[in-house]
Amino acid sequence: MHALLEMSPQHAQVAPAIQDALARVEQRFAEHAKSDVRTMDVLCTHVERYRGKMLRPMLVALSGMACGKLSATDAHITVGAVVEMIHMATLVHDDVLDDAVTRRGGPTINHEQGNIAAVVLGDYLFARSFHLCSTLESQRTSMRIGEITATVCEGEMLQNASAGDFGLSEDTYFDIIHRKTAALIAVACELGAHHAGADEATSRRFFDFGAKLGSAFQIQDDLLDLVGDERVVGKTLGRDLAKGKATLPVIHHLASLEPGARAAAAARLSRGQSPTPGSLSIVPDLERTGSIVYARGVASSLVAEARALLAPLPDTGAKASLEAMAAAVITRAF
């Protein structure tokens, strides 16, 4: 069973339905990603190694179940496969942008097959996700998926434009992570509720839940890039700093310094970090200014706010599992 879901004492109530939903999502993903061009088909098979927590499809199913469904409907399976395809496409493209060598403990597609193959594969997955989404009866879901995918691209562009800017404000940082990460998680929750028959207000509540959850998820990712265990995280640490990305702990650290020290620290960061196994040279500085603790506190507050949004829902195994998944986002080590 999924590691995040197992942390819920009530997971046994929903475990069979969620296992079934995720298996169906994987099958639908494979069916709709299949290509009669052998090279593309091989790459689509390869990208399955990128699959990890399947957080987004699980949130689609659990959100629907929290709104009264006993199990995921066919529409939930389609939406789950759509958001997973979009997520996979962004990972493939991110690895190109980051010159990444490993993902989930294995070689990236760009490292094995080159940047051209990786870019085209990402584009192909986007196209297949939109085609699959169009099979749903209502255009509403296709419109929301198109809107959110554009938001993800805008987040990537904002992040790229901010590369090397270690004077980045917290407001801009949160704008980036909302667009780049949280928006897709948010729409997964929203559409899970919508396809269970929830009204607009409830669907919006689920979007807000997912947005806060997604922001906390990204902050934890940023922390793991600094203080995680590379063997557990499954990818090279220190990539954010190497690419000039100012994440929340770094932004807080710099803001805590006197102007002269801040300028000197920012200049050092602009020259790049050279990670050593298991550590980064900036981490002791972040610990001295309380910046690691601060970022964890912000993530914890976001999770508390997300869980509070679920309070009006009936007490069910699905609701309890959503609450437990939210809590697990900030304690995970991978």
BAFI-580000 format. One record per residue (C-alpha): residue in one letter; x negated, y negated, z. Coordinates in steps of 0.25 Angstrom, whole numbers, plus 5000, padded with zeros to 4 digits. Last residue first. Layout:
BEGIN
PT aa    u    v    w
PT  a    X    Y    Z
...
//
This chain:
BEGIN
PT aa    u    v    w
PT  f 4953 4956 5000
PT  a 4951 4953 5015
PT  r 4966 4951 5019
PT  t 4969 4943 5031
PT  i 4975 4931 5024
PT  v 4984 4938 5014
PT  a 4988 4948 5025
PT  a 4998 4939 5032
PT  a 5005 4936 5019
PT  m 5006 4951 5016
PT  a 5012 4953 5029
PT  e 5022 4943 5027
PT  l 5026 4949 5014
PT  s 5026 4962 5020
PT  a 5036 4958 5031
PT  k 5045 4952 5020
PT  a 5045 4965 5012
PT  g 5047 4973 5025
PT  t 5060 4965 5028
PT  d 5063 4953 5037
PT  p 5073 4945 5029
PT  l 5067 4932 5023
PT  p 5067 4919 5031
PT  a 5053 4921 5036
PT  l 5046 4923 5023
PT  l 5042 4908 5021
PT  a 5035 4910 5035
PT  r 5026 4920 5029
PT  a 5021 4911 5019
PT  e 5018 4900 5029
PT  a 5010 4909 5038
PT  v 5002 4914 5026
PT  l 4999 4899 5022
PT  s 4995 4897 5037
PT  s 4986 4909 5036
PT  a 4979 4904 5023
PT  v 4977 4891 5030
PT  g 4971 4897 5042
PT  r 4961 4906 5034
PT  a 4957 4894 5026
PT  y 4954 4887 5040
PT  v 4946 4899 5046
PT  i 4937 4899 5033
PT  s 4935 4884 5034
PT  g 4932 4884 5049
PT  t 4920 4874 5046
PT  r 4910 4884 5051
PT  e 4916 4896 5044
PT  l 4916 4888 5030
PT  d 4901 4885 5033
PT  p 4898 4900 5036
PT  v 4905 4904 5023
PT  i 4897 4895 5014
PT  s 4886 4905 5011
PT  l 4895 4916 5006
PT  s 4895 4930 5012
PT  g 4898 4944 5010
PT  p 4887 4946 4999
PT  t 4881 4933 4996
PT  p 4888 4922 4989
PT  s 4881 4911 4981
PT  q 4889 4898 4982
PT  g 4891 4888 4972
PT  r 4884 4874 4969
PT  s 4897 4867 4972
PT  l 4897 4874 4986
PT  r 4884 4867 4989
PT  a 4889 4854 4984
PT  a 4902 4855 4992
PT  a 4894 4858 5005
PT  a 4885 4846 5003
PT  a 4898 4837 5000
PT  r 4905 4843 5013
PT  a 4892 4840 5021
PT  g 4892 4826 5017
PT  p 4907 4824 5019
PT  e 4908 4831 5033
PT  l 4913 4845 5032
PT  s 4927 4851 5034
PT  a 4932 4848 5020
PT  l 4921 4857 5015
PT  h 4925 4868 5024
PT  h 4940 4866 5021
PT  i 4938 4867 5005
PT  v 4929 4879 5007
PT  p 4939 4886 5015
PT  l 4950 4883 5005
PT  t 4943 4887 4992
PT  a 4934 4878 4984
PT  k 4931 4885 4971
PT  g 4917 4883 4965
PT  k 4916 4896 4958
PT  a 4905 4901 4967
PT  l 4914 4896 4979
PT  d 4926 4904 4974
PT  r 4918 4916 4970
PT  g 4912 4918 4984
PT  l 4915 4933 4985
PT  t 4914 4943 4974
PT  k 4927 4952 4973
PT  g 4933 4964 4980
PT  v 4937 4956 4993
PT  v 4934 4969 5001
PT  r 4919 4971 4996
PT  e 4917 4956 4995
PT  d 4921 4954 5010
PT  g 4928 4940 5011
PT  v 4922 4927 5017
PT  l 4922 4918 5005
PT  d 4930 4924 4994
PT  l 4939 4930 5005
PT  l 4942 4916 5010
PT  d 4947 4912 4996
PT  d 4955 4924 4995
PT  q 4961 4921 5008
PT  i 4965 4907 5003
PT  q 4971 4913 4991
PT  f 4980 4922 4999
PT  a 4984 4911 5007
PT  s 4988 4903 4995
PT  g 4995 4915 4990
PT  l 5003 4917 5002
PT  k 5007 4903 5003
PT  a 5012 4903 4988
PT  g 5019 4917 4990
PT  f 5027 4912 5002
PT  d 5031 4899 4993
PT  f 5035 4908 4982
PT  f 5043 4916 4991
PT  r 5050 4904 4997
PT  r 5053 4900 4982
PT  s 5060 4913 4980
PT  t 5068 4911 4992
PT  a 5073 4897 4988
PT  e 5075 4902 4973
PT  d 5084 4914 4978
PT  a 5079 4928 4979
PT  g 5084 4939 4970
PT  a 5072 4949 4971
PT  h 5066 4944 4959
PT  h 5065 4930 4965
PT  a 5058 4935 4977
PT  g 5047 4942 4970
PT  l 5047 4930 4960
PT  e 5043 4921 4972
PT  c 5033 4930 4978
PT  a 5026 4932 4965
PT  v 5027 4917 4962
PT  a 5020 4914 4975
PT  i 5008 4924 4973
PT  l 5006 4918 4959
PT  a 5007 4904 4965
PT  a 4997 4907 4976
PT  t 4985 4910 4968
PT  k 4981 4900 4958
PT  r 4991 4889 4960
PT  h 4992 4890 4975
PT  i 4977 4892 4976
PT  i 4974 4879 4967
PT  d 4984 4870 4974
PT  f 4979 4875 4988
PT  y 4965 4871 4984
PT  t 4969 4858 4979
PT  d 4976 4854 4992
PT  e 4964 4859 4999
PT  s 4955 4849 4992
PT  l 4944 4853 4983
PT  g 4931 4845 4986
PT  f 4923 4858 4983
PT  d 4926 4856 4968
PT  g 4918 4866 4961
PT  a 4930 4872 4954
PT  s 4942 4863 4955
PT  a 4946 4863 4941
PT  n 4945 4879 4941
PT  q 4954 4879 4953
PT  l 4964 4870 4946
PT  m 4963 4878 4934
PT  e 4966 4891 4941
PT  g 4977 4885 4949
PT  e 4983 4880 4935
PT  c 4982 4894 4930
PT  v 4990 4899 4942
PT  t 5000 4889 4940
PT  a 5002 4893 4926
PT  t 5004 4907 4931
PT  i 5015 4902 4941
PT  e 5023 4895 4930
PT  g 5022 4907 4921
PT  i 5027 4916 4932
PT  r 5038 4907 4936
PT  m 5043 4906 4922
PT  s 5042 4921 4920
PT  t 5050 4923 4933
PT  r 5061 4914 4929
PT  q 5062 4919 4915
PT  s 5072 4930 4920
PT  e 5073 4944 4915
PT  l 5059 4948 4918
PT  t 5051 4953 4905
PT  s 5045 4940 4904
PT  c 5036 4943 4916
PT  l 5029 4954 4909
PT  h 5026 4945 4897
PT  f 5020 4935 4907
PT  s 5012 4945 4914
PT  r 5007 4951 4901
PT  a 5002 4937 4896
PT  f 4995 4934 4910
PT  l 4988 4948 4909
PT  y 4984 4945 4895
PT  d 4978 4932 4899
PT  g 4970 4939 4910
PT  l 4965 4949 4900
PT  v 4961 4939 4890
PT  v 4953 4932 4901
PT  a 4946 4944 4906
PT  a 4943 4949 4892
PT  i 4936 4936 4889
PT  n 4929 4935 4902
PT  g 4921 4948 4900
PT  q 4925 4963 4902
PT  e 4918 4968 4914
PT  h 4916 4955 4922
PT  n 4928 4948 4916
PT  i 4936 4960 4920
PT  t 4931 4959 4934
PT  p 4923 4971 4940
PT  g 4928 4978 4952
PT  g 4929 4975 4967
PT  r 4943 4969 4966
PT  r 4937 4959 4956
PT  t 4922 4958 4953
PT  v 4914 4950 4943
PT  a 4921 4936 4944
PT  d 4917 4925 4934
PT  d 4927 4917 4942
PT  l 4934 4912 4930
PT  v 4934 4926 4924
PT  d 4938 4932 4937
PT  d 4949 4922 4938
PT  h 4955 4926 4924
PT  v 4956 4941 4928
PT  l 4962 4937 4942
PT  t 4972 4928 4935
PT  a 4976 4939 4926
PT  m 4978 4949 4937
PT  h 4987 4939 4945
PT  i 4995 4937 4932
PT  m 4997 4952 4931
PT  e 5001 4953 4945
PT  v 5011 4942 4944
PT  v 5017 4949 4932
PT  a 5017 4963 4938
PT  g 5024 4958 4951
PT  v 5034 4951 4943
PT  t 5037 4963 4935
PT  i 5038 4972 4947
PT  h 5047 4962 4954
PT  a 5056 4962 4942
PT  d 5057 4977 4943
PT  t 5062 4975 4957
PT  a 5053 4977 4969
PT  s 5059 4984 4981
PT  l 5070 4982 4991
PT  k 5073 4969 4986
PT  g 5078 4959 4997
PT  c 5069 4946 4996
PT  a 5058 4952 5003
PT  m 5058 4963 4993
PT  g 5056 4953 4982
PT  s 5045 4946 4989
PT  l 5038 4960 4992
PT  a 5038 4963 4977
PT  v 5033 4950 4972
PT  l 5023 4950 4983
PT  m 5018 4963 4980
PT  p 5016 4959 4965
PT  r 5008 4947 4970
PT  l 4999 4954 4980
PT  m 4994 4965 4971
PT  k 4983 4967 4981
PT  g 4972 4971 4971
PT  r 4974 4972 4956
PT  y 4961 4969 4949
PT  r 4958 4983 4945
PT  e 4971 4982 4936
PT  v 4963 4972 4928
PT  h 4956 4984 4921
PT  t 4969 4990 4916
PT  c 4972 4977 4910
PT  l 4958 4976 4904
PT  v 4959 4990 4898
PT  d 4973 4986 4892
PT  m 4966 4974 4886
PT  t 4955 4982 4879
PT  r 4965 4992 4874
PT  v 4975 4982 4867
PT  d 4988 4989 4869
PT  s 4989 4981 4882
PT  k 4995 4985 4895
PT  a 4998 4973 4905
PT  h 5013 4976 4905
PT  e 5012 4991 4909
PT  a 5001 4989 4919
PT  f 5007 4977 4926
PT  r 5020 4985 4926
PT  q 5014 4997 4933
PT  e 5006 4989 4943
PT  v 5019 4982 4947
PT  r 5026 4995 4948
PT  a 5016 5000 4958
PT  l 5017 4987 4965
PT  a 5032 4989 4967
PT  d 5031 5003 4971
PT  q 5021 5000 4982
PT  i 5029 4988 4986
PT  a 5042 4997 4987
PT  p 5035 5008 4995
PT  a 5028 4997 5005
PT  v 5041 4989 5008
PT  q 5045 4995 5021
PT  a 5031 5001 5024
PT  h 5026 4986 5024
PT  q 5033 4983 5037
PT  p 5020 4983 5045
PT  s 5014 4973 5034
PT  m 4999 4975 5032
PT  e 5001 4985 5022
PT  l 5006 4975 5013
PT  l 4993 4968 5011
PT  a 4986 4981 5008
PT  h 4996 4986 4998
PT  m 5000 5000 5000
//
